[in-house]
Amino acid sequence: MGASFDTREENRAFSEKYDFNFPLLCDTDRSIGLAYGACSEATAGFAKRIGIVIDADGKVRDYDAQVNPKSYPQDVLNRL
C-alpha cells in the first residue's frame, strides 16, 4: 500500500494514470505520516519517501527513513 497527503480524488487519478495494482491511503490529516516519521508537522506539504514493511501480525519488520521509490521494492525484498 502507498500513502500520501493527497485527497481521495487526487490519489484515484494518480493511481489510474500509473495503473497501480495496490491501494493508496489518503492521509490528509498527516496522522499516519506523523506517527511513522514521514513528516514532522501536521502542516507538511509533502511526505518524505520512507519505507515500512508490516507483517500479517501488525509488527514492523523493516523501516527505512529514506528510500528511492524506484528501487525500494527490490531492495527490501533482497534484505528480507
PDB file as gemmi writes it, atoms N, CA and C in Angstrom:
CRYST1    1.000    1.000    1.000  90.00  90.00  90.00 P 1                      
ATOM      1  N   MET A   1       0.848  -1.168   0.000  1.00  0.00           N  
ATOM      2  CA  MET A   1       0.000   0.000   0.000  1.00  0.00           C  
ATOM      3  C   MET A   1       0.891   1.228   0.000  1.00  0.00           C  
ATOM      4  N   GLY A   2       0.480   2.225  -0.690  1.00  0.00           N  
ATOM      5  CA  GLY A   2       1.160   3.507  -0.683  1.00  0.00           C  
ATOM      6  C   GLY A   2       0.328   4.506   0.098  1.00  0.00           C  
ATOM      7  N   ALA A   3       0.959   5.544   0.586  1.00  0.00           N  
ATOM      8  CA  ALA A   3       0.241   6.578   1.328  1.00  0.00           C  
ATOM      9  C   ALA A   3       0.699   7.951   0.849  1.00  0.00           C  
ATOM     10  N   SER A   4      -0.222   8.890   0.863  1.00  0.00           N  
ATOM     11  CA  SER A   4       0.129  10.258   0.522  1.00  0.00           C  
ATOM     12  C   SER A   4      -0.803  11.204   1.265  1.00  0.00           C  
ATOM     13  N   PHE A   5      -0.466  12.476   1.201  1.00  0.00           N  
ATOM     14  CA  PHE A   5      -1.279  13.503   1.843  1.00  0.00           C  
ATOM     15  C   PHE A   5      -2.362  14.028   0.903  1.00  0.00           C  
ATOM     16  N   ASP A   6      -2.460  13.460  -0.284  1.00  0.00           N  
ATOM     17  CA  ASP A   6      -3.429  13.913  -1.276  1.00  0.00           C  
ATOM     18  C   ASP A   6      -4.829  13.422  -0.943  1.00  0.00           C  
ATOM     19  N   THR A   7      -5.801  14.047  -1.580  1.00  0.00           N  
ATOM     20  CA  THR A   7      -7.199  13.669  -1.371  1.00  0.00           C  
ATOM     21  C   THR A   7      -7.500  12.356  -2.088  1.00  0.00           C  
ATOM     22  N   ARG A   8      -8.642  11.788  -1.795  1.00  0.00           N  
ATOM     23  CA  ARG A   8      -9.079  10.550  -2.439  1.00  0.00           C  
ATOM     24  C   ARG A   8      -9.150  10.725  -3.962  1.00  0.00           C  
ATOM     25  N   GLU A   9      -9.679  11.842  -4.397  1.00  0.00           N  
ATOM     26  CA  GLU A   9      -9.799  12.094  -5.832  1.00  0.00           C  
ATOM     27  C   GLU A   9      -8.423  12.204  -6.487  1.00  0.00           C  
ATOM     28  N   GLU A  10      -7.494  12.924  -5.845  1.00  0.00           N  
ATOM     29  CA  GLU A  10      -6.140  13.061  -6.398  1.00  0.00           C  
ATOM     30  C   GLU A  10      -5.433  11.709  -6.448  1.00  0.00           C  
ATOM     31  N   ASN A  11      -5.577  10.920  -5.394  1.00  0.00           N  
ATOM     32  CA  ASN A  11      -4.947   9.596  -5.381  1.00  0.00           C  
ATOM     33  C   ASN A  11      -5.564   8.668  -6.420  1.00  0.00           C  
ATOM     34  N   ARG A  12      -6.869   8.732  -6.607  1.00  0.00           N  
ATOM     35  CA  ARG A  12      -7.523   7.902  -7.616  1.00  0.00           C  
ATOM     36  C   ARG A  12      -6.972   8.235  -9.001  1.00  0.00           C  
ATOM     37  N   ALA A  13      -6.869   9.522  -9.326  1.00  0.00           N  
ATOM     38  CA  ALA A  13      -6.357   9.935 -10.635  1.00  0.00           C  
ATOM     39  C   ALA A  13      -4.902   9.499 -10.815  1.00  0.00           C  
ATOM     40  N   PHE A  14      -4.086   9.651  -9.785  1.00  0.00           N  
ATOM     41  CA  PHE A  14      -2.677   9.242  -9.842  1.00  0.00           C  
ATOM     42  C   PHE A  14      -2.557   7.738 -10.041  1.00  0.00           C  
ATOM     43  N   SER A  15      -3.343   6.993  -9.293  1.00  0.00           N  
ATOM     44  CA  SER A  15      -3.330   5.536  -9.385  1.00  0.00           C  
ATOM     45  C   SER A  15      -3.763   5.058 -10.765  1.00  0.00           C  
ATOM     46  N   GLU A  16      -4.795   5.677 -11.310  1.00  0.00           N  
ATOM     47  CA  GLU A  16      -5.260   5.303 -12.646  1.00  0.00           C  
ATOM     48  C   GLU A  16      -4.238   5.669 -13.713  1.00  0.00           C  
ATOM     49  N   LYS A  17      -3.610   6.827 -13.565  1.00  0.00           N  
ATOM     50  CA  LYS A  17      -2.608   7.279 -14.537  1.00  0.00           C  
ATOM     51  C   LYS A  17      -1.452   6.286 -14.649  1.00  0.00           C  
ATOM     52  N   TYR A  18      -1.012   5.751 -13.500  1.00  0.00           N  
ATOM     53  CA  TYR A  18       0.138   4.854 -13.479  1.00  0.00           C  
ATOM     54  C   TYR A  18      -0.249   3.377 -13.360  1.00  0.00           C  
ATOM     55  N   ASP A  19      -1.554   3.091 -13.425  1.00  0.00           N  
ATOM     56  CA  ASP A  19      -2.069   1.715 -13.426  1.00  0.00           C  
ATOM     57  C   ASP A  19      -1.570   0.908 -12.225  1.00  0.00           C  
ATOM     58  N   PHE A  20      -1.659   1.492 -11.032  1.00  0.00           N  
ATOM     59  CA  PHE A  20      -1.230   0.791  -9.819  1.00  0.00           C  
ATOM     60  C   PHE A  20      -2.134  -0.404  -9.549  1.00  0.00           C  
ATOM     61  N   ASN A  21      -1.561  -1.469  -9.005  1.00  0.00           N  
ATOM     62  CA  ASN A  21      -2.350  -2.643  -8.621  1.00  0.00           C  
ATOM     63  C   ASN A  21      -2.422  -2.776  -7.100  1.00  0.00           C  
ATOM     64  N   PHE A  22      -2.303  -1.640  -6.418  1.00  0.00           N  
ATOM     65  CA  PHE A  22      -2.383  -1.613  -4.960  1.00  0.00           C  
ATOM     66  C   PHE A  22      -3.086  -0.326  -4.533  1.00  0.00           C  
ATOM     67  N   PRO A  23      -3.682  -0.334  -3.344  1.00  0.00           N  
ATOM     68  CA  PRO A  23      -4.416   0.852  -2.887  1.00  0.00           C  
ATOM     69  C   PRO A  23      -3.480   1.952  -2.388  1.00  0.00           C  
ATOM     70  N   LEU A  24      -3.948   3.185  -2.462  1.00  0.00           N  
ATOM     71  CA  LEU A  24      -3.253   4.332  -1.893  1.00  0.00           C  
ATOM     72  C   LEU A  24      -4.045   4.836  -0.698  1.00  0.00           C  
ATOM     73  N   LEU A  25      -3.386   5.028   0.399  1.00  0.00           N  
ATOM     74  CA  LEU A  25      -4.013   5.523   1.616  1.00  0.00           C  
ATOM     75  C   LEU A  25      -3.982   7.043   1.589  1.00  0.00           C  
ATOM     76  N   CYS A  26      -5.095   7.670   1.868  1.00  0.00           N  
ATOM     77  CA  CYS A  26      -5.195   9.128   1.902  1.00  0.00           C  
ATOM     78  C   CYS A  26      -5.007   9.608   3.338  1.00  0.00           C  
ATOM     79  N   ASP A  27      -3.861  10.171   3.613  1.00  0.00           N  
ATOM     80  CA  ASP A  27      -3.513  10.649   4.958  1.00  0.00           C  
ATOM     81  C   ASP A  27      -3.605  12.171   4.988  1.00  0.00           C  
ATOM     82  N   THR A  28      -4.792  12.701   4.703  1.00  0.00           N  
ATOM     83  CA  THR A  28      -4.942  14.149   4.574  1.00  0.00           C  
ATOM     84  C   THR A  28      -4.716  14.899   5.882  1.00  0.00           C  
ATOM     85  N   ASP A  29      -4.878  14.244   7.030  1.00  0.00           N  
ATOM     86  CA  ASP A  29      -4.624  14.927   8.300  1.00  0.00           C  
ATOM     87  C   ASP A  29      -3.194  14.678   8.809  1.00  0.00           C  
ATOM     88  N   ARG A  30      -2.407  13.923   8.050  1.00  0.00           N  
ATOM     89  CA  ARG A  30      -0.995  13.630   8.332  1.00  0.00           C  
ATOM     90  C   ARG A  30      -0.777  12.803   9.591  1.00  0.00           C  
ATOM     91  N   SER A  31      -1.807  12.199  10.149  1.00  0.00           N  
ATOM     92  CA  SER A  31      -1.657  11.444  11.396  1.00  0.00           C  
ATOM     93  C   SER A  31      -0.756  10.224  11.214  1.00  0.00           C  
ATOM     94  N   ILE A  32      -0.869   9.546  10.089  1.00  0.00           N  
ATOM     95  CA  ILE A  32      -0.016   8.385   9.837  1.00  0.00           C  
ATOM     96  C   ILE A  32       1.398   8.846   9.518  1.00  0.00           C  
ATOM     97  N   GLY A  33       1.515   9.896   8.720  1.00  0.00           N  
ATOM     98  CA  GLY A  33       2.828  10.457   8.407  1.00  0.00           C  
ATOM     99  C   GLY A  33       3.571  10.893   9.652  1.00  0.00           C  
ATOM    100  N   LEU A  34       2.871  11.502  10.580  1.00  0.00           N  
ATOM    101  CA  LEU A  34       3.483  11.915  11.845  1.00  0.00           C  
ATOM    102  C   LEU A  34       3.899  10.702  12.675  1.00  0.00           C  
ATOM    103  N   ALA A  35       3.047   9.697  12.739  1.00  0.00           N  
ATOM    104  CA  ALA A  35       3.322   8.511  13.548  1.00  0.00           C  
ATOM    105  C   ALA A  35       4.526   7.726  13.038  1.00  0.00           C  
ATOM    106  N   TYR A  36       4.712   7.674  11.725  1.00  0.00           N  
ATOM    107  CA  TYR A  36       5.781   6.862  11.139  1.00  0.00           C  
ATOM    108  C   TYR A  36       6.987   7.670  10.672  1.00  0.00           C  
ATOM    109  N   GLY A  37       6.990   8.976  10.905  1.00  0.00           N  
ATOM    110  CA  GLY A  37       8.156   9.781  10.568  1.00  0.00           C  
ATOM    111  C   GLY A  37       8.236  10.260   9.136  1.00  0.00           C  
ATOM    112  N   ALA A  38       7.124  10.236   8.412  1.00  0.00           N  
ATOM    113  CA  ALA A  38       7.123  10.738   7.039  1.00  0.00           C  
ATOM    114  C   ALA A  38       7.012  12.257   6.999  1.00  0.00           C  
ATOM    115  N   CYS A  39       6.673  12.849   8.129  1.00  0.00           N  
ATOM    116  CA  CYS A  39       6.649  14.303   8.260  1.00  0.00           C  
ATOM    117  C   CYS A  39       6.845  14.647   9.730  1.00  0.00           C  
ATOM    118  N   SER A  40       7.193  15.914   9.980  1.00  0.00           N  
ATOM    119  CA  SER A  40       7.428  16.320  11.369  1.00  0.00           C  
ATOM    120  C   SER A  40       6.380  17.291  11.881  1.00  0.00           C  
ATOM    121  N   GLU A  41       5.460  17.705  11.017  1.00  0.00           N  
ATOM    122  CA  GLU A  41       4.379  18.591  11.449  1.00  0.00           C  
ATOM    123  C   GLU A  41       3.129  18.353  10.605  1.00  0.00           C  
ATOM    124  N   ALA A  42       1.982  18.656  11.181  1.00  0.00           N  
ATOM    125  CA  ALA A  42       0.705  18.387  10.529  1.00  0.00           C  
ATOM    126  C   ALA A  42       0.424  19.312   9.349  1.00  0.00           C  
ATOM    127  N   THR A  43       1.276  20.304   9.133  1.00  0.00           N  
ATOM    128  CA  THR A  43       1.087  21.220   8.007  1.00  0.00           C  
ATOM    129  C   THR A  43       2.043  20.911   6.851  1.00  0.00           C  
ATOM    130  N   ALA A  44       2.757  19.799   6.934  1.00  0.00           N  
ATOM    131  CA  ALA A  44       3.726  19.437   5.892  1.00  0.00           C  
ATOM    132  C   ALA A  44       3.031  19.338   4.533  1.00  0.00           C  
ATOM    133  N   GLY A  45       3.687  19.869   3.518  1.00  0.00           N  
ATOM    134  CA  GLY A  45       3.119  19.817   2.180  1.00  0.00           C  
ATOM    135  C   GLY A  45       3.295  18.471   1.507  1.00  0.00           C  
ATOM    136  N   PHE A  46       4.410  17.800   1.822  1.00  0.00           N  
ATOM    137  CA  PHE A  46       4.729  16.525   1.194  1.00  0.00           C  
ATOM    138  C   PHE A  46       5.267  15.550   2.225  1.00  0.00           C  
ATOM    139  N   ALA A  47       5.048  14.289   1.975  1.00  0.00           N  
ATOM    140  CA  ALA A  47       5.602  13.236   2.829  1.00  0.00           C  
ATOM    141  C   ALA A  47       7.012  12.903   2.368  1.00  0.00           C  
ATOM    142  N   LYS A  48       7.892  12.570   3.311  1.00  0.00           N  
ATOM    143  CA  LYS A  48       9.205  12.040   2.963  1.00  0.00           C  
ATOM    144  C   LYS A  48       9.004  10.649   2.390  1.00  0.00           C  
ATOM    145  N   ARG A  49       9.886  10.223   1.528  1.00  0.00           N  
ATOM    146  CA  ARG A  49       9.838   8.879   0.949  1.00  0.00           C  
ATOM    147  C   ARG A  49      10.456   7.902   1.936  1.00  0.00           C  
ATOM    148  N   ILE A  50       9.611   7.258   2.723  1.00  0.00           N  
ATOM    149  CA  ILE A  50      10.072   6.267   3.684  1.00  0.00           C  
ATOM    150  C   ILE A  50       9.526   4.910   3.277  1.00  0.00           C  
ATOM    151  N   GLY A  51      10.107   3.854   3.812  1.00  0.00           N  
ATOM    152  CA  GLY A  51       9.623   2.514   3.529  1.00  0.00           C  
ATOM    153  C   GLY A  51       9.392   1.741   4.812  1.00  0.00           C  
ATOM    154  N   ILE A  52       8.229   1.134   4.923  1.00  0.00           N  
ATOM    155  CA  ILE A  52       7.879   0.351   6.107  1.00  0.00           C  
ATOM    156  C   ILE A  52       7.261  -0.961   5.639  1.00  0.00           C  
ATOM    157  N   VAL A  53       7.745  -2.067   6.186  1.00  0.00           N  
ATOM    158  CA  VAL A  53       7.141  -3.375   5.910  1.00  0.00           C  
ATOM    159  C   VAL A  53       6.490  -3.832   7.211  1.00  0.00           C  
ATOM    160  N   ILE A  54       5.192  -4.059   7.159  1.00  0.00           N  
ATOM    161  CA  ILE A  54       4.421  -4.501   8.317  1.00  0.00           C  
ATOM    162  C   ILE A  54       3.905  -5.900   8.006  1.00  0.00           C  
ATOM    163  N   ASP A  55       4.169  -6.862   8.909  1.00  0.00           N  
ATOM    164  CA  ASP A  55       3.764  -8.244   8.634  1.00  0.00           C  
ATOM    165  C   ASP A  55       2.284  -8.473   8.948  1.00  0.00           C  
ATOM    166  N   ALA A  56       1.825  -9.677   8.719  1.00  0.00           N  
ATOM    167  CA  ALA A  56       0.409 -10.026   8.893  1.00  0.00           C  
ATOM    168  C   ALA A  56      -0.068  -9.853  10.332  1.00  0.00           C  
ATOM    169  N   ASP A  57       0.862  -9.894  11.289  1.00  0.00           N  
ATOM    170  CA  ASP A  57       0.508  -9.709  12.697  1.00  0.00           C  
ATOM    171  C   ASP A  57       0.574  -8.252  13.135  1.00  0.00           C  
ATOM    172  N   GLY A  58       0.890  -7.341  12.198  1.00  0.00           N  
ATOM    173  CA  GLY A  58       0.955  -5.921  12.513  1.00  0.00           C  
ATOM    174  C   GLY A  58       2.297  -5.475  13.058  1.00  0.00           C  
ATOM    175  N   LYS A  59       3.291  -6.336  13.020  1.00  0.00           N  
ATOM    176  CA  LYS A  59       4.624  -5.994  13.528  1.00  0.00           C  
ATOM    177  C   LYS A  59       5.460  -5.363  12.414  1.00  0.00           C  
ATOM    178  N   VAL A  60       6.139  -4.264  12.732  1.00  0.00           N  
ATOM    179  CA  VAL A  60       7.024  -3.625  11.765  1.00  0.00           C  
ATOM    180  C   VAL A  60       8.241  -4.514  11.582  1.00  0.00           C  
ATOM    181  N   ARG A  61       8.437  -5.005  10.370  1.00  0.00           N  
ATOM    182  CA  ARG A  61       9.549  -5.910  10.064  1.00  0.00           C  
ATOM    183  C   ARG A  61      10.747  -5.181   9.481  1.00  0.00           C  
ATOM    184  N   ASP A  62      10.509  -4.025   8.865  1.00  0.00           N  
ATOM    185  CA  ASP A  62      11.591  -3.270   8.245  1.00  0.00           C  
ATOM    186  C   ASP A  62      11.173  -1.803   8.177  1.00  0.00           C  
ATOM    187  N   TYR A  63      12.133  -0.918   8.429  1.00  0.00           N  
ATOM    188  CA  TYR A  63      11.879   0.522   8.362  1.00  0.00           C  
ATOM    189  C   TYR A  63      13.076   1.199   7.727  1.00  0.00           C  
ATOM    190  N   ASP A  64      12.821   2.012   6.725  1.00  0.00           N  
ATOM    191  CA  ASP A  64      13.860   2.809   6.083  1.00  0.00           C  
ATOM    192  C   ASP A  64      13.425   4.264   6.125  1.00  0.00           C  
ATOM    193  N   ALA A  65      14.266   5.122   6.703  1.00  0.00           N  
ATOM    194  CA  ALA A  65      13.931   6.535   6.852  1.00  0.00           C  
ATOM    195  C   ALA A  65      14.007   7.304   5.545  1.00  0.00           C  
ATOM    196  N   GLN A  66      14.658   6.740   4.530  1.00  0.00           N  
ATOM    197  CA  GLN A  66      14.736   7.395   3.222  1.00  0.00           C  
ATOM    198  C   GLN A  66      14.903   6.316   2.166  1.00  0.00           C  
ATOM    199  N   VAL A  67      14.014   6.325   1.180  1.00  0.00           N  
ATOM    200  CA  VAL A  67      14.086   5.306   0.125  1.00  0.00           C  
ATOM    201  C   VAL A  67      13.994   5.946  -1.248  1.00  0.00           C  
ATOM    202  N   ASN A  68      14.491   5.204  -2.227  1.00  0.00           N  
ATOM    203  CA  ASN A  68      14.292   5.545  -3.626  1.00  0.00           C  
ATOM    204  C   ASN A  68      13.068   4.740  -4.058  1.00  0.00           C  
ATOM    205  N   PRO A  69      11.955   5.396  -4.415  1.00  0.00           N  
ATOM    206  CA  PRO A  69      10.739   4.650  -4.735  1.00  0.00           C  
ATOM    207  C   PRO A  69      10.889   3.687  -5.907  1.00  0.00           C  
ATOM    208  N   LYS A  70      11.828   3.938  -6.795  1.00  0.00           N  
ATOM    209  CA  LYS A  70      12.013   3.043  -7.941  1.00  0.00           C  
ATOM    210  C   LYS A  70      12.723   1.757  -7.546  1.00  0.00           C  
ATOM    211  N   SER A  71      13.687   1.839  -6.630  1.00  0.00           N  
ATOM    212  CA  SER A  71      14.464   0.647  -6.283  1.00  0.00           C  
ATOM    213  C   SER A  71      14.042   0.009  -4.963  1.00  0.00           C  
ATOM    214  N   TYR A  72      13.277   0.706  -4.147  1.00  0.00           N  
ATOM    215  CA  TYR A  72      12.936   0.196  -2.813  1.00  0.00           C  
ATOM    216  C   TYR A  72      12.280  -1.185  -2.814  1.00  0.00           C  
ATOM    217  N   PRO A  73      11.289  -1.449  -3.659  1.00  0.00           N  
ATOM    218  CA  PRO A  73      10.666  -2.782  -3.593  1.00  0.00           C  
ATOM    219  C   PRO A  73      11.687  -3.919  -3.734  1.00  0.00           C  
ATOM    220  N   GLN A  74      12.566  -3.814  -4.705  1.00  0.00           N  
ATOM    221  CA  GLN A  74      13.567  -4.873  -4.883  1.00  0.00           C  
ATOM    222  C   GLN A  74      14.606  -4.847  -3.761  1.00  0.00           C  
ATOM    223  N   ASP A  75      14.992  -3.657  -3.316  1.00  0.00           N  
ATOM    224  CA  ASP A  75      15.962  -3.535  -2.221  1.00  0.00           C  
ATOM    225  C   ASP A  75      15.467  -4.249  -0.966  1.00  0.00           C  
ATOM    226  N   VAL A  76      14.210  -4.000  -0.608  1.00  0.00           N  
ATOM    227  CA  VAL A  76      13.674  -4.595   0.620  1.00  0.00           C  
ATOM    228  C   VAL A  76      13.467  -6.104   0.448  1.00  0.00           C  
ATOM    229  N   LEU A  77      13.077  -6.537  -0.729  1.00  0.00           N  
ATOM    230  CA  LEU A  77      12.948  -7.982  -0.967  1.00  0.00           C  
ATOM    231  C   LEU A  77      14.303  -8.671  -0.841  1.00  0.00           C  
ATOM    232  N   ASN A  78      15.351  -8.045  -1.333  1.00  0.00           N  
ATOM    233  CA  ASN A  78      16.692  -8.611  -1.207  1.00  0.00           C  
ATOM    234  C   ASN A  78      17.108  -8.738   0.263  1.00  0.00           C  
ATOM    235  N   ARG A  79      16.748  -7.766   1.079  1.00  0.00           N  
ATOM    236  CA  ARG A  79      17.103  -7.783   2.509  1.00  0.00           C  
ATOM    237  C   ARG A  79      16.304  -8.812   3.294  1.00  0.00           C  
ATOM    238  N   LEU A  80      15.017  -8.893   3.001  1.00  0.00           N  
ATOM    239  CA  LEU A  80      14.150  -9.757   3.793  1.00  0.00           C  
ATOM    240  C   LEU A  80      14.171 -11.172   3.260  1.00  0.00           C  
TER     241      LEU A  80                                                      
END                                                                             
